[in-house]
Protein backbone atom coordinates (compact mmCIF):
# COMPACT_ATOMS: atom_id res chain seq x y z
CA UNK A 1 0.00 0.00 0.00
CA UNK A 2 2.87 2.35 0.92
CA UNK A 3 4.58 1.69 -2.42
CA UNK A 4 1.35 2.43 -4.31
CA UNK A 5 0.88 5.65 -2.35
CA UNK A 6 4.46 6.74 -3.05
CA UNK A 7 3.99 6.10 -6.76
CA UNK A 8 0.72 8.04 -6.76
CA UNK A 9 2.30 11.01 -4.99
CA UNK A 10 5.19 10.95 -7.47
CA UNK A 11 2.80 10.98 -10.41
CA UNK A 12 0.81 13.84 -8.89
CA UNK A 13 4.03 15.81 -8.37
CA UNK A 14 4.93 15.41 -12.05
CA UNK A 15 1.43 16.52 -13.08
CA UNK A 16 1.68 19.53 -10.76
CA UNK A 17 5.09 20.36 -12.24
CA UNK A 18 3.67 20.18 -15.75
CA UNK A 19 0.77 22.42 -14.80
CA UNK A 20 3.13 24.97 -13.29
CA UNK A 21 5.28 24.94 -16.41
CA UNK A 22 2.38 25.38 -18.78
CA UNK A 23 2.39 29.15 -18.38
CA UNK A 24 6.09 29.43 -19.22
CA UNK A 25 7.74 29.34 -22.66
CA UNK A 26 7.75 26.15 -24.70
CA UNK A 27 10.66 24.89 -26.77
CA UNK A 28 9.75 22.49 -29.55
CA UNK A 29 12.66 20.36 -30.74
CA UNK A 30 12.28 18.75 -34.16
CA UNK A 31 14.89 16.00 -34.80
CA UNK A 32 13.53 15.54 -38.34
CA UNK A 33 14.40 19.13 -39.27
CA UNK A 34 18.11 18.82 -40.03
CA UNK A 35 20.51 21.66 -40.77
CA UNK A 36 24.31 21.76 -41.00
CA UNK A 37 26.80 19.35 -39.47
CA UNK A 38 28.98 20.22 -36.51
CA UNK A 39 32.80 20.32 -36.53
CA UNK A 40 33.37 21.93 -33.16
CA UNK A 41 34.75 24.97 -31.41
CA UNK A 42 38.35 26.08 -31.23
CA UNK A 43 41.13 28.53 -30.47
CA UNK A 44 44.57 29.60 -31.67
CA UNK A 45 47.86 30.07 -29.83
CA UNK A 46 49.63 31.85 -32.69
CA UNK A 47 52.28 34.58 -32.29
CA UNK A 48 54.15 32.50 -29.71
CA UNK A 49 51.30 32.04 -27.23
CA UNK A 50 52.09 28.31 -27.40
CA UNK A 51 55.44 29.29 -25.88
CA UNK A 52 53.61 31.09 -23.06
CA UNK A 53 51.69 27.88 -22.33
CA UNK A 54 54.85 25.78 -22.57
CA UNK A 55 56.65 27.94 -19.99
CA UNK A 56 54.02 27.39 -17.29
CA UNK A 57 55.04 25.14 -14.43
CA UNK A 58 53.88 21.53 -14.76
CA UNK A 59 50.72 21.82 -12.67
CA UNK A 60 49.58 25.11 -14.22
CA UNK A 61 50.36 23.89 -17.73
CA UNK A 62 48.18 20.81 -17.26
CA UNK A 63 45.43 22.94 -15.75
CA UNK A 64 45.41 25.34 -18.70
CA UNK A 65 45.51 22.58 -21.32
CA UNK A 66 42.67 20.73 -19.60
CA UNK A 67 40.59 23.90 -19.33
CA UNK A 68 40.89 24.30 -23.08
CA UNK A 69 40.71 20.78 -24.47
CA UNK A 70 39.35 18.33 -21.89
CA UNK A 71 35.77 17.16 -22.47
CA UNK A 72 35.33 16.31 -18.80
CA UNK A 73 36.82 19.27 -16.92
CA UNK A 74 37.18 21.94 -19.61
CA UNK A 75 35.63 23.52 -22.66
CA UNK A 76 36.22 20.58 -25.00
CA UNK A 77 37.71 22.53 -27.91
CA UNK A 78 38.16 20.27 -30.93
CA UNK A 79 39.78 22.69 -33.41
CA UNK A 80 43.28 24.20 -33.12
CA UNK A 81 44.38 27.00 -35.44
CA UNK A 82 48.15 27.31 -35.85
CA UNK A 83 49.98 30.25 -37.41
CA UNK A 84 52.38 29.70 -40.33
CA UNK A 85 55.38 31.97 -39.90
CA UNK A 86 56.55 34.57 -42.42
CA UNK A 87 58.99 36.66 -40.38
CA UNK A 88 62.77 36.50 -41.00
CA UNK A 89 63.36 36.26 -37.23
CA UNK A 90 61.43 35.46 -34.08
CA UNK A 91 61.52 37.85 -31.16
CA UNK A 92 58.43 37.42 -29.02
CA UNK A 93 55.16 38.12 -30.88
CA UNK A 94 56.53 37.15 -34.30
CA UNK A 95 56.30 33.85 -36.19
CA UNK A 96 59.51 32.91 -37.99
CA UNK A 97 59.38 31.48 -41.49
CA UNK A 98 60.78 28.10 -42.53
CA UNK A 99 62.27 29.97 -45.54
CA UNK A 100 63.49 33.22 -43.96
CA UNK A 101 66.16 34.20 -46.50
CA UNK A 102 65.42 34.97 -50.14
CA UNK A 103 66.70 32.52 -52.76
CA UNK A 104 68.63 33.69 -55.82
CA UNK A 105 65.45 34.05 -57.84
CA UNK A 106 61.76 33.17 -57.92
CA UNK A 107 62.62 29.95 -59.76
CA UNK A 108 65.28 28.86 -57.26
CA UNK A 109 64.66 26.35 -54.50
CA UNK A 110 63.75 28.02 -51.23
CA UNK A 111 66.30 28.05 -48.42
CA UNK A 112 64.43 25.95 -45.90
CA UNK A 113 65.35 25.66 -42.22
CA UNK A 114 63.85 23.31 -39.59
CA UNK A 115 60.67 24.50 -37.92
CA UNK A 116 61.95 27.29 -35.64
CA UNK A 117 61.71 26.09 -32.03
CA UNK A 118 59.32 23.40 -33.27
CA UNK A 119 57.18 26.11 -34.84
CA UNK A 120 57.30 28.29 -31.72
CA UNK A 121 56.05 25.30 -29.69
CA UNK A 122 52.95 24.86 -31.85
CA UNK A 123 54.12 21.29 -32.59
CA UNK A 124 54.18 20.58 -28.86
CA UNK A 125 50.76 22.20 -28.41
CA UNK A 126 49.28 20.23 -31.32
CA UNK A 127 50.35 16.96 -29.70
CA UNK A 128 48.93 18.06 -26.34
CA UNK A 129 45.64 19.15 -27.91
CA UNK A 130 45.23 15.99 -30.02
CA UNK A 131 45.87 13.84 -26.95
CA UNK A 132 42.98 15.63 -25.25
CA UNK A 133 40.53 15.22 -28.13
CA UNK A 134 41.23 17.87 -30.78
CA UNK A 135 40.00 16.61 -34.18
CA UNK A 136 41.11 19.33 -36.61
CA UNK A 137 44.38 21.19 -37.07
CA UNK A 138 44.00 24.32 -39.18
CA UNK A 139 47.29 25.92 -40.29
CA UNK A 140 46.91 29.50 -41.48
CA UNK A 141 49.47 31.91 -42.94
CA UNK A 142 49.09 35.60 -42.14
CA UNK A 143 51.40 36.48 -45.06
CA UNK A 144 53.86 35.18 -47.59
CA UNK A 145 57.52 35.98 -46.95
CA UNK A 146 58.44 39.59 -47.71
CA UNK A 147 60.63 38.73 -50.69
CA UNK A 148 57.60 37.14 -52.36
CA UNK A 149 55.45 40.29 -52.08
CA UNK A 150 54.95 43.61 -53.77
CA UNK A 151 56.06 45.60 -50.73
CA UNK A 152 59.11 43.51 -49.84
CA UNK A 153 58.05 42.79 -46.23
CA UNK A 154 55.69 40.38 -44.52
CA UNK A 155 54.04 43.30 -42.69
CA UNK A 156 51.86 46.20 -43.81
CA UNK A 157 49.81 44.39 -46.40
CA UNK A 158 51.12 44.14 -49.94
CA UNK A 159 50.27 41.37 -52.39
CA UNK A 160 51.82 38.10 -53.48
CA UNK A 161 53.73 38.74 -56.70
CA UNK A 162 52.05 37.21 -59.73
CA UNK A 163 48.37 37.83 -59.03
CA UNK A 164 46.13 40.20 -60.98
CA UNK A 165 47.15 43.88 -60.83
CA UNK A 166 50.66 43.25 -59.47
CA UNK A 167 53.98 43.83 -61.15
CA UNK A 168 57.21 42.69 -59.47
CA UNK A 169 60.67 43.02 -60.94
CA UNK A 170 61.56 39.70 -59.31
CA UNK A 171 58.73 37.90 -61.13
CA UNK A 172 55.89 35.59 -60.09
CA UNK A 173 56.32 34.06 -56.62
CA UNK A 174 53.08 32.13 -56.38
CA UNK A 175 54.71 28.74 -56.95
CA UNK A 176 57.38 29.42 -54.36
CA UNK A 177 54.72 30.36 -51.81
CA UNK A 178 52.72 27.21 -52.61
CA UNK A 179 55.88 25.09 -52.29
CA UNK A 180 56.62 26.62 -48.89
CA UNK A 181 53.12 25.79 -47.62
CA UNK A 182 53.47 22.18 -48.81
CA UNK A 183 56.86 21.92 -47.07
CA UNK A 184 55.26 23.19 -43.86
CA UNK A 185 52.61 20.45 -44.06
CA UNK A 186 55.30 17.83 -44.66
CA UNK A 187 57.26 19.13 -41.64
CA UNK A 188 54.21 18.52 -39.45
CA UNK A 189 53.61 15.11 -41.02
CA UNK A 190 57.16 14.09 -40.12
CA UNK A 191 56.26 14.87 -36.50
CA UNK A 192 53.11 12.75 -36.58
CA UNK A 193 50.62 15.59 -37.04
CA UNK A 194 48.12 15.85 -39.90
CA UNK A 195 47.14 19.33 -41.01
CA UNK A 196 43.50 19.08 -42.04
CA UNK A 197 43.01 22.57 -43.45
CA UNK A 198 45.45 25.08 -44.90
CA UNK A 199 44.88 28.82 -45.15
CA UNK A 200 47.07 31.19 -47.16
CA UNK A 201 45.47 34.49 -46.12
CA UNK A 202 44.47 36.25 -42.92
CA UNK A 203 42.29 39.36 -42.99
CA UNK A 204 43.25 40.14 -46.61
CA UNK A 205 41.07 43.26 -46.53
CA UNK A 206 43.52 44.93 -44.10
CA UNK A 207 47.08 46.26 -44.04
CA UNK A 208 48.48 45.91 -40.52
CA UNK A 209 51.85 46.52 -38.81
CA UNK A 210 52.08 42.80 -38.03
CA UNK A 211 52.18 40.00 -40.62
CA UNK A 212 49.54 40.69 -43.26
CA UNK A 213 48.91 40.25 -46.97
CA UNK A 214 46.08 41.74 -48.99
CA UNK A 215 43.99 40.03 -51.63
CA UNK A 216 40.75 40.41 -53.52
CA UNK A 217 38.63 37.41 -54.43
CA UNK A 218 40.09 37.38 -57.94
CA UNK A 219 43.64 37.54 -56.58
CA UNK A 220 42.89 34.68 -54.18
CA UNK A 221 41.62 32.69 -57.16
CA UNK A 222 44.88 33.47 -58.98
CA UNK A 223 46.83 31.85 -56.16
CA UNK A 224 44.42 28.92 -55.92
CA UNK A 225 45.34 28.23 -59.56
CA UNK A 226 48.79 27.31 -58.25
CA UNK A 227 48.18 26.05 -54.71
CA UNK A 228 45.48 23.50 -55.49
CA UNK A 229 47.45 21.50 -58.10
CA UNK A 230 50.59 21.78 -55.95
CA UNK A 231 48.79 20.09 -53.05
CA UNK A 232 47.39 17.45 -55.41
CA UNK A 233 50.81 16.72 -56.90
CA UNK A 234 52.26 16.30 -53.41
CA UNK A 235 49.60 13.67 -52.66
CA UNK A 236 48.25 15.61 -49.70
CA UNK A 237 44.68 15.31 -48.45
CA UNK A 238 44.88 18.68 -46.71
CA UNK A 239 42.02 20.89 -47.88
CA UNK A 240 42.30 24.60 -48.64
CA UNK A 241 40.55 27.19 -46.45
CA UNK A 242 39.85 30.77 -47.46
CA UNK A 243 39.92 33.65 -46.74
CA UNK A 244 39.73 34.64 -43.04
CA UNK A 245 38.32 38.06 -43.87
CA UNK A 246 38.34 40.51 -40.96
CA UNK A 247 34.54 40.33 -40.90
CA UNK A 248 31.70 38.27 -42.30
CA UNK A 249 30.84 40.65 -45.13
CA UNK A 250 34.50 41.27 -45.99
CA UNK A 251 34.89 37.53 -46.43
CA UNK A 252 31.66 37.27 -48.43
CA UNK A 253 33.17 39.72 -50.92
CA UNK A 254 36.26 37.55 -51.39
CA UNK A 255 34.27 34.33 -51.60
CA UNK A 256 32.11 35.91 -54.30
CA UNK A 257 35.23 36.84 -56.26
CA UNK A 258 36.51 33.27 -56.02
CA UNK A 259 33.15 31.96 -57.19
CA UNK A 260 33.06 34.37 -60.14
CA UNK A 261 36.54 33.20 -61.10
CA UNK A 262 35.32 29.59 -61.11
CA UNK A 263 37.63 28.41 -58.29
CA UNK A 264 35.21 27.62 -55.47
CA UNK A 265 35.65 23.88 -56.05
CA UNK A 266 39.30 24.16 -54.97
CA UNK A 267 38.16 25.05 -51.46
CA UNK A 268 37.32 22.64 -48.68
CA UNK A 269 36.39 25.26 -46.11
CA UNK A 270 35.22 28.89 -46.04
CA UNK A 271 36.64 30.89 -43.12
CA UNK A 272 35.74 34.32 -41.73
CA UNK A 273 36.35 36.50 -38.68
CA UNK A 274 33.84 38.51 -36.69
CA UNK A 275 35.60 41.84 -36.15
CA UNK A 276 34.70 44.20 -38.99
CA UNK A 277 31.22 42.71 -39.37
CA UNK A 278 29.53 40.07 -37.26
CA UNK A 279 28.19 36.81 -38.73
CA UNK A 280 24.88 37.35 -40.50
CA UNK A 281 23.08 35.61 -43.36
CA UNK A 282 24.82 32.41 -44.50
CA UNK A 283 27.26 32.47 -47.39
CA UNK A 284 25.94 31.23 -50.73
CA UNK A 285 28.10 28.11 -50.78
CA UNK A 286 27.85 24.40 -50.15
CA UNK A 287 31.26 24.43 -48.46
CA UNK A 288 31.58 24.15 -44.71
CA UNK A 289 31.97 27.51 -42.98
CA UNK A 290 33.87 28.39 -39.82
CA UNK A 291 34.27 31.56 -37.82
CA UNK A 292 38.02 31.30 -37.27
CA UNK A 293 38.76 34.33 -35.11
CA UNK A 294 36.91 36.83 -32.95
CA UNK A 295 37.56 38.57 -29.65
CA UNK A 296 37.50 42.01 -28.04
CA UNK A 297 40.29 44.34 -26.96
CA UNK A 298 38.85 46.10 -23.91
CA UNK A 299 40.36 45.62 -20.42
CA UNK A 300 40.21 42.08 -19.04
CA UNK A 301 36.70 40.99 -18.08
CA UNK A 302 36.03 37.84 -16.05
CA UNK A 303 32.26 38.34 -15.68
CA UNK A 304 29.29 36.46 -17.13
CA UNK A 305 26.82 39.34 -16.91
CA UNK A 306 27.02 42.66 -15.10
CA UNK A 307 26.05 45.33 -17.61
CA UNK A 308 25.85 43.64 -21.00
CA UNK A 309 29.49 44.40 -21.85
CA UNK A 310 30.88 43.17 -25.18
CA UNK A 311 33.40 40.93 -23.41
CA UNK A 312 31.05 39.28 -20.90
CA UNK A 313 30.30 35.58 -21.07
CA UNK A 314 26.61 35.99 -21.84
CA UNK A 315 27.43 38.18 -24.83
CA UNK A 316 29.69 35.48 -26.21
CA UNK A 317 27.18 32.71 -25.53
CA UNK A 318 24.79 34.61 -27.79
CA UNK A 319 27.48 35.22 -30.43
CA UNK A 320 28.28 31.51 -30.64
CA UNK A 321 24.67 30.40 -30.67
CA UNK A 322 23.71 32.91 -33.36
CA UNK A 323 26.64 31.88 -35.54
CA UNK A 324 25.40 28.29 -35.54
CA UNK A 325 21.68 29.04 -35.76
CA UNK A 326 21.54 32.08 -38.07
CA UNK A 327 24.79 31.89 -40.07
CA UNK A 328 24.94 28.08 -40.38
CA UNK A 329 28.60 27.77 -39.40
CA UNK A 330 29.93 24.31 -38.64
CA UNK A 331 32.77 25.58 -36.45
CA UNK A 332 33.41 28.57 -34.18
CA UNK A 333 36.87 29.68 -33.04
CA UNK A 334 37.75 32.39 -30.55
CA UNK A 335 41.15 34.10 -30.95
CA UNK A 336 43.62 32.97 -28.26
CA UNK A 337 42.74 30.20 -25.89
CA UNK A 338 45.35 31.21 -23.30
CA UNK A 339 47.71 34.17 -23.29
CA UNK A 340 49.61 36.63 -21.11
CA UNK A 341 47.03 39.21 -22.17
CA UNK A 342 45.94 42.50 -20.65
CA UNK A 343 42.71 42.56 -22.64
CA UNK A 344 40.06 40.05 -23.75
CA UNK A 345 41.93 38.44 -26.64
CA UNK A 346 42.16 35.20 -24.65
CA UNK A 347 39.80 32.96 -22.69
CA UNK A 348 42.41 32.07 -20.07
CA UNK A 349 44.70 34.74 -18.65
CA UNK A 350 48.24 33.64 -17.80
CA UNK A 351 50.39 35.54 -15.33
CA UNK A 352 54.09 34.58 -15.25
CA UNK A 353 54.60 30.80 -15.00
CA UNK A 354 52.14 29.73 -12.32
CA UNK A 355 48.85 31.65 -12.46
CA UNK A 356 45.96 30.69 -14.79
CA UNK A 357 42.72 32.63 -14.49
CA UNK A 358 39.50 31.63 -16.25
CA UNK A 359 37.11 34.08 -17.89
CA UNK A 360 33.40 33.36 -18.14
CA UNK A 361 33.79 33.42 -21.92
CA UNK A 362 35.46 30.00 -21.66
CA UNK A 363 32.34 28.52 -20.08
CA UNK A 364 30.14 30.09 -22.76
CA UNK A 365 32.16 28.13 -25.32
CA UNK A 366 32.02 24.98 -23.20
CA UNK A 367 28.26 24.67 -23.74
CA UNK A 368 29.09 24.05 -27.41
CA UNK A 369 32.12 21.85 -26.69
CA UNK A 370 32.69 18.13 -27.06
CA UNK A 371 31.39 17.38 -23.58
CA UNK A 372 27.89 17.79 -25.03
CA UNK A 373 28.08 18.14 -28.83
CA UNK A 374 30.28 15.58 -30.50
CA UNK A 375 31.98 15.27 -33.85
CA UNK A 376 29.46 14.22 -36.47
CA UNK A 377 26.52 15.89 -34.72
CA UNK A 378 23.85 17.72 -36.70
CA UNK A 379 22.01 20.87 -35.79
CA UNK A 380 18.27 20.17 -35.64
CA UNK A 381 15.14 22.26 -35.40
CA UNK A 382 14.37 24.06 -32.15
CA UNK A 383 11.81 26.86 -31.78
CA UNK A 384 10.63 28.94 -28.82
CA UNK A 385 7.07 30.09 -28.23
CA UNK A 386 5.88 32.26 -25.38
CA UNK A 387 9.00 34.35 -24.68
CA UNK A 388 11.20 36.62 -26.78
CA UNK A 389 14.16 36.71 -24.37
CA UNK A 390 14.83 32.98 -24.62
CA UNK A 391 17.13 31.72 -27.40
CA UNK A 392 17.63 28.06 -28.26
CA UNK A 393 19.68 25.70 -30.40
CA UNK A 394 19.74 21.91 -30.49
CA UNK A 395 22.15 19.30 -31.84
CA UNK A 396 21.61 15.60 -32.39
CA UNK A 397 24.64 13.39 -31.69
CA UNK A 398 25.37 10.21 -33.60
CA UNK A 399 24.72 8.15 -30.45
CA UNK A 400 21.12 9.39 -30.34
CA UNK A 401 21.56 11.91 -27.53
CA UNK A 402 20.36 15.49 -28.05
CA UNK A 403 22.04 18.59 -26.59
CA UNK A 404 19.80 21.65 -26.21
CA UNK A 405 21.27 25.08 -25.40
CA UNK A 406 18.91 27.54 -23.70
CA UNK A 407 19.96 31.17 -23.18
CA UNK A 408 17.74 33.33 -20.99
CA UNK A 409 18.59 36.95 -21.82
CA UNK A 410 15.82 38.24 -19.56
CA UNK A 411 16.07 39.23 -15.92
CA UNK A 412 13.59 36.73 -14.50
CA UNK A 413 13.66 32.95 -14.15
CA UNK A 414 11.89 31.05 -16.93
CA UNK A 415 10.13 27.71 -16.41
CA UNK A 416 10.65 26.10 -19.79
CA UNK A 417 8.79 23.11 -21.20
CA UNK A 418 10.97 21.19 -23.63
CA UNK A 419 9.10 18.98 -26.11
CA UNK A 420 10.09 16.77 -29.02
CA UNK A 421 13.08 15.03 -27.44
CA UNK A 422 13.31 11.28 -26.93
CA UNK A 423 13.25 10.29 -23.28
CA UNK A 424 14.05 6.73 -22.26
CA UNK A 425 11.27 4.78 -20.58
CA UNK A 426 11.22 5.27 -16.85
CA UNK A 427 13.47 8.34 -16.87
CA UNK A 428 12.08 11.04 -14.58
CA UNK A 429 14.94 13.54 -14.80
CA UNK A 430 17.60 14.53 -17.33
CA UNK A 431 21.01 16.10 -16.91
CA UNK A 432 21.51 19.87 -17.14
CA UNK A 433 24.50 22.22 -16.96
CA UNK A 434 24.14 25.84 -15.79
CA UNK A 435 26.36 28.88 -16.33
CA UNK A 436 25.75 32.38 -15.00
CA UNK A 437 27.53 34.87 -12.76
CA UNK A 438 27.47 32.38 -9.87
CA UNK A 439 27.90 29.08 -11.76
CA UNK A 440 30.51 27.66 -14.11
CA UNK A 441 28.93 24.75 -15.96
CA UNK A 442 27.29 23.47 -12.78
CA UNK A 443 25.68 20.06 -13.10
CA UNK A 444 22.01 19.66 -12.22
CA UNK A 445 18.82 17.92 -13.30
CA UNK A 446 15.49 18.80 -14.89
CA UNK A 447 12.32 16.79 -14.30
CA UNK A 448 10.60 14.78 -17.02
CA UNK A 449 7.17 13.21 -17.33
CA UNK A 450 8.39 10.81 -20.02
CA UNK A 451 7.29 13.10 -22.85
CA UNK A 452 8.46 16.59 -21.89
CA UNK A 453 11.36 18.04 -19.93
CA UNK A 454 10.73 20.85 -17.44
CA UNK A 455 13.78 23.07 -17.12
CA UNK A 456 14.28 26.08 -14.88
CA UNK A 457 16.49 28.72 -16.51
CA UNK A 458 17.45 31.64 -14.25
CA UNK A 459 17.66 35.15 -15.67
CA UNK A 460 20.85 36.08 -17.53
CA UNK A 461 21.86 32.42 -17.65
CA UNK A 462 22.65 29.60 -20.04
CA UNK A 463 21.44 26.04 -19.51
CA UNK A 464 22.39 22.97 -21.53
CA UNK A 465 19.91 20.09 -21.37
CA UNK A 466 21.18 16.64 -22.41
CA UNK A 467 18.65 13.90 -23.26
N, C-alpha and C positions, 0 to 999 in steps of 0.2 A: 504494500500500500504506500509506504514511504517513497519507494522508487518511482511509483506512478505519479505521486504528488510532486516530486522533484522535477520529473519530466514535464508535467503540466505547467509548473511555475516557470520552467525554462522556456517553454514554447510561448507562454504569455508575455515573458520579458522580451522575446524577439519580436512579437507582434507589436508590443508597446514601443519598442525601438523603431520599428518600421513606421508606425503612425507618427512618431515624433519627427522622423526624417522627412516625411511626406511634404512638409511645408518648405523644406530647403531645396537647393538646386539639385538637378538630376544630371548625371553624366551617362550618356548612352554610348557604349563601346560597340563597334561593329567590326568583328574580325574578318568579315567577308569583304570589307572595303579596304583594299590594299593599296598602299602608296609606294614610296621608295624603300630600298633596302637601307641597312644601317652598317656603316663601317666603324664608327666609334668616335671618341673624342681624343684630343691630343694636345701636345705642347712642343716647344722648341727649347733648346739650350745653346743656341748659336751665339757667336761672338764671345766664345770662351766661357760661357756660363757652365758648361760641362766641367771645366777646370775648377770653378768655384765649388761645385758639388763634390768633385774628387778630393779637394783639400779639406773637407770636413773631417772631424775625427770619426772613428769607426762607428760609434753609436749614433751620432747625428747624421752621418751619411746614410746609414740604413733607414733611419727614421724618415729622412727626406725622400729617399727612393720609394719607400713603402707608401708614404702619403700620396705620391704621384701615381704609382703603377700597380699597387696591390689591389686586388678585387675583394679583399676581405677587411682590410684596415684603412684603405685609401680611396682615391678617386677612381681607380681602374682605368687610367688612360691606356688606349690601345694603339695610338698613332704617335710616332716620334718624328719631328721635322729637324733634320740636320742641315747646317749651312756649309756650302761648298766654297772654300776659300779662293780669293782672287788677289789678296794683298801680297806684295813682295817680301814682307816681313810680318812678325807677329807679336808686337807689344800687346798688352792687354786691351781687349775690345776689338781686335782685328782678327781676321781669319786668313792665314797664310795659304798661298796657292801651292799646288803640287808641281807647278811649272812657273816659278817666280821670275826667271830670267828669260829675256827674249831670245829666240833662236836667230840664226843668220837671216832667215827670210820666212815668209808665210808658207813656203813649201818645204821648209826644213822640219825635221823631227823636233818636237818640243823637248826641252831640257828638264826631264822629270826628276823629282826628288821623292824620297819616302814621305808618307803622310806626316806632316809636321806634328810632333808630339802626339802621334796616333790621332791625327785630325783634331788637335786641341782637346783631347780626351773624349771626343764624340764616339770613337770606337768603343772605348770602355763603357760609356753610357749606353750605347746601343746594346751591348751584351747584357748589362744590368737590366735594362728595360725589357728586352726579349725574355729574359729569365723570369720576369714578373708578369708576363702576359701580353706584351706589346705585339701586335700583329702586322703593322705596316711601318716601314721605314721610308720616309720621304726625304730625299736629298735635293736641296734647292740652292741654286747659285744666285747670289745677289748681283753679280756682274761677271763678265769675262775679264781676263787679265788686261791691264792697261795697254800693253803693246798690241792688243787685238782690236782696239777701239779708236773711234774718231778723235777722241780728246786725249789719248795717250795715258790715261790713268784709270784705275778701277773705281774712282770716286767721281762725284759731280756729274752723274749721267753719262752722256755720250752714247754712241751706238756701236754695235759690232760692225766692223768693216765688211762690206760686201752685200749688205741689204739695200733695199730701195732707198734712193735719195742720200746715199753716202758715197764719198769719194776719198780713198786713202792712198797715199803715195806708196805705202807698203803692200797694197793689194787686198785681196779677199781673205779674211781670216776665219770664215765660218767653219771650214773643215778642221782647222786647228782647234777651234773651240769645241767642236763636236768630239774630236779625238781625245781632248783633255777630259771631257765628261765621261767618256767610255772608260778611260784609264782610272778615273776615280771610282767608278763602279767595280772595276776589276780589283782595285786595291781593297775594297771592302769585302769582295768575294773571297779574296785570299785570307781574310781574317774571319771567315765563317759567317759573314753577314750579307743577306740579300737586300739590295735596294729595290723596293717595289715600284716607286715612282720617282721620276727625275724632272726637276724644274730647271729652266735655264734663265728665268727672269724673276725679279722681285720688284714689285711696285714700279713697273716700266713707264708709268705716267709721271714719275717724279725724278728730279735731279737732286741728290742729297749729298752732304759732305762725307757720308760713309759710303761703303760700296754700293754702287747703283749703276744701272744701265737702262736706257730708255728704248722704247719700241712701240710702234703702232701694231695693229693687227696684221697688216700686210707685211711689215718687217718681221714679225714673229713667224709668219708663214714662210718667208724667205729662208729663215734659219731652219724651220722644220723640214724644208726641202733637203737639207743636208743631214740634220740630226737623225731623222727617222731611218733612212737607209743605213746610216752608220751604225746605229743600234742593231738593226736587222743583220747586217754583215758580221757583227761581232757575236751573233747568236744569243743576244741578251733578251730576256723576257721582261725587263724593266720597261714600264710604260711611261709615256711623256705626260707631264702635267703643265698646264699653262693657264693664266699668266701671272697670278698673284698680284692683280691690280690693287692699288691702295684702297679702293672701295668697290662695292658691288657694281655700280654703274660704270666705273672706270674699267672694270674687267669685262663687263658686257660689251663695251665698245671694241675691245681687243678680240674677244671671241667672235664678234660679228665680222671683223676684218679677216680673221682666219677662215671663217665659214665662206665668206665671199671669194676668198682666194682658193677655195676647194681643198683645204688642208685639215678640216676638222677630224677626218678619219685617222689622222696620225696621232691624235690625242687619246689618252686613256683616262684622263681626269681633268676637270676644269676647276681651277683654284682662284679664290678671291679673298681679299681682306675686308675688314669692316670699318676702316678709319674714315676715308673720305665720303663714303656713303654706306649706310647700313644695308644688310640684306633685305631685299624686297621681293618683287615678283620673280619666279624662277627663270633661269636662263632657257632660251629656246634651243635645247640640246638633249640628246639621249645619253650623253656622257654623265658619269657620276660627278657630283659637285661637292667640293669641300670649302668651308671657310678655313683658311690656313693661318690667319693671324688677326688678332684684335686685342686691344687692351686700352687702358687710359694712362695718363701721365700726371695726374694730380697727386698730392701728397698721400702717403701710404694710408690705406683704409682697411681696417680689419672687420668692419661691421657687416651685418646682414641687412638691417634696415634701421635707419635713424631719421633720415630726411629725404630719402629718395635720390641720394647722390649717385652719379654715374658709375662710381666704382664699388658700390655696395653689392653684396651677394644677391639680393633679390632682383636688382637690375639685371645682373648677368644671368640669373635663372631664366628671366623673361627673354633675354637676347638669344640664349641657346634654344629655348623651346620654340621661339618664333622662327629661327633659322631652319629648324626641322619641319615645322608645321606649315609655314607660309612660303618659304623659299626652297623647300624640298632638297636641302642638302643631305648628304649621306655621312658627312663627317664635320666636326667642329673643333677647331684648334684655337686655344688661347695663344698669347705670345710666349713668354718664358714660363716654365713650370716653377723653377726656383732660381733666385738670383740675389746678389748683394745689392738690391735696389733701394732707392729712396722714394720711389713712386709706385704706381700700381701696375707696372709692366710684368710683374710675376705674381704667382699664386701663393708661393712660399717665400718668405723673406729670410735670407741668411745673413747672420751677423758674425763676422770672423770665422772661426772654424768649429764652433760648438753650438751656436744658437740657431734654431729653426722655428720660425713663427708661421702660423697658418692663418690665411685670410679666409673669410667666409665665401669668397668667390670659388675657392677650391671645392667646398661642399656643394655649391650650386652645380658645378660640373659633375660631381660624383653621382648625382641623381640620374645622369645620362651615361654613367660609366658601366664597365663590364660586370660590376656586382649585380646589376639588374637587367641591363640590355646587352645581349651577347652578339658576337659576330654572327652574321647571317640572319639577324632579326629583320623584321619588316614593320614599318610604321602602318598602323591600321586606323580606321575611322574612330573618332571620339568627339562627341559634341555635347555642349553644355546648354541646358535650358533652365531658366529661373534665376540667373545671376550673371551680371556683366563683368564682375570683378574676378571671376574664376576662369582661369585658363587651363587647358588640358591637352595632353598628347598621350598616345598609347602605342606600344610596340609589342609585337608577338614574337617570342623566341622560338627557335626551331624545336625546343623540347616541349612546346605546348603552353609554357607559362606566358603570362601577359604582364607587362610592367606599365602602370599608368602613372603619369606625373601630373599632379594637381598643384596649381599655384594660386593662392588666395591673395590677390592684390588689395583687397579691402581691409578695413580696420577691425571687423567683427568676425567671430568664429562662424564658419559655415558647416552645417550638417549636410553632408553630401550623400546622395543615394547613387551608387554605381551599378549600372545594369549592363547586361550583354556579355559579361565575362563568364567563363566556365568555372564552376566551383565543384570540387570533388564531393561526392556523397558523404554526408556526415560532418563536413567541415563547418564549424560555427564561427570561426574567425580567421582572418587572413593577415599576413605580415604587412606592416607599414614602416616607413622611415621618414622622420620629421626633421626639417631644418628651419630654424628661425634665429632670432637674436640670442635665444637661450639654449638652442639645441643644435648639435652638429651631427646630422644623420642619425638621430636617436631612434632605436628600434622600438616598435610598438605593435598594436594589433587593432584591427577593425572588425566589428561583428558582421556576421552573414546569416541570412535566413535560408541559404541554399540556392537562392536565385539572385539576390542582390547583395551588395556590400554597403555597409553604412559607415562612412568615414567622417571623422571630425577634423576639419582643417582650420587651425587658428588663423586669425588675421595676420597679414604680412608674413605668410609662411609657405613652405613648399612641402608637400607630402607625396611620397611614392608609395603606391599600393601594388603589391605583387600577388598575383593569383595563379 
